[in-house]
Amino acid sequence: MTQDFFADGVNIFGRLSSLCNACVIAFYVAAFFVPDWSETDRLGIKADDTEAADAVKSGEKFGSLAASARFGLDQFCIETRVPNWGNNLYDACFYYDDDITTCEYNSTSMEMDDCLVMKGCDRVDGVCKARDVVKISLAVGILILVIGGTFSEKTAFLGATQLLGALAGMVAMSFWVNWQNGDGESVAEEKVSLGVGGWVIIGGWLIAFLAAIFTLIDRCCTDASKRHGTMNDGISVLGRVASLGSIVVWVMLILAVANPEWTNIDTLGDAGDFCLSTSNKTVELCQQRSASLGLWVYCVEEDIPYFGTGFTDLCLEWDTKVIVADVGAGSSSFGPAASGNGSTIISTVTLTQNAEDNATEAVCEGSLCMDGNVRFDFAGAEEKRKFSGFATVAGFLAAVIVDIFSEKVRLGAICMFLSGVGSFCAMAAWVALQEKVKKDGGGVGGVKYATGGWLLVGSFLLAWVASLFYCTNIRSALQRDRTNTRERSGTTTSKTNQGSTTV
């Protein structure tokens, strides 16, 4: 079993190929969670659309709402005004498979009525068929690339899997662009353009082709006699399982970071200072609002009349500032809002008129304009999140190193153990944050560890199992070497004794 980095039949281009392979997997996995594969500045039907009079066409399925929108694989987001947040614009995101309610404002009754309930798949024509093909293509590509990464030192096999992975990414991209330029255009009044998710996939399959080129260079520039076959490389079945485990570990960490739910909260109460007690509706919202906390985003429920009588999830990055204010109260007052420590905030807000839609909105400024880190400062959110983030990155990097040098079992055993330590520390810091929110949040109830957190648990357990498997591989290899040494020694002694007898 060759553990020498300079005599293993893989040169620098082979290692670069392995690194690129890991990047492609990461790009494909991340693309599942990117919320904007396509985007438009304005929903609605184009003025020259000859079928605009048909009320069931896509553009009419959003009523009079004319706002920017983003379309991802699982959900789409619509920029909308949030009355309790100073009537400012924020993204409200919905899953395609969910029933979504939209209502129109009745100027006579001055209430929202004429509500329409439709699934997201029906509101955005063709998107669900396209996303299903895209998901299958990406899943196949990821599986092929993971298999190739498990045997990363077998450069010919690795190169073949990279070409197939690139092909899978191109298929996914072509189906999505076909939807965007067809049915996607029918849902928007302005042009639908490729968003971050689309460019992530393009970057993924381009890197896959680059990785295959690196693999070809490696095959041309290394001594074939130094390469080992699958059956004589000294790596046992457990060693290969550990190599596969290293890939699964860092993929799980990407999934954890992308997941907005590390902690679910059934009742947020006063925590975060989101409560406005200016009406029965906001009191009800304050008592029933649920929330979720993630590593890079957090989500809270809010009342948005356009989306019916229920509450709508709004997800924000932790550094996004929000002012909780009812602009209907006028610029001279800010209706009492309960804070995390039970006190009452009363202040003034500055109102302004939006030039684009003439809506009145509050200027986010002063002590009432706070980001998530400040709103959850009582729990030390910023410090604990950053520690969890750095620990997760450390665990991720350690697992990726093992993926690149998957046949180096000693390195694998050490790095997978360290990867598990990183994930465990990230989990411990997050649990500390969760318990602090539960204890000091003020009316917080139903705090539960959620999907992102359990992915951390799974990653550190799997990392330590992979480390154990690598250690078992090392032990088996050492025993085999000792046995071979004794056999060679015995053969030499036998030949020497035969020579002495002959003399």
Secondary structure by P-SEA (a helix, b strand, c coil): cccccccccccaaaaaaaaaaaaaaaaaaaaacccccbbbcccccccccccccccccccccccccccccccccccccccccccccccbbbbbbbbccbbbbbbbbccccccccbbbbbcccccccaaaaaaaaaaaaaaaaaaaaaaaaaaccaaaaaaaaaaaaaaaaaaaaaaaaaaaacaaaaacccbbbbcaaaaaaaaaaaaaaaaaaaaaaaaaccccccccccccccccaaaaaaaaaaaaaaaaaaaaaaccccbbbccccccccccccccaaaaaaaacccccccccbbbbbbbccccccbbbbbbbcccbbbbbccccccccccccccccccbbbbbbbbbbbccccbbbbbcccccccccccccccccaaaaaaaaaaaaaaaaaaaaaaaaaaccaaaaaaaaaaaaaaaaaaaaaaaaaaaaaaaacccccccccccaaaaaaaaaaaaaaaaaaaaaaaaaaaaaaaaaaaaaaaaaaaaaaaaaaaac
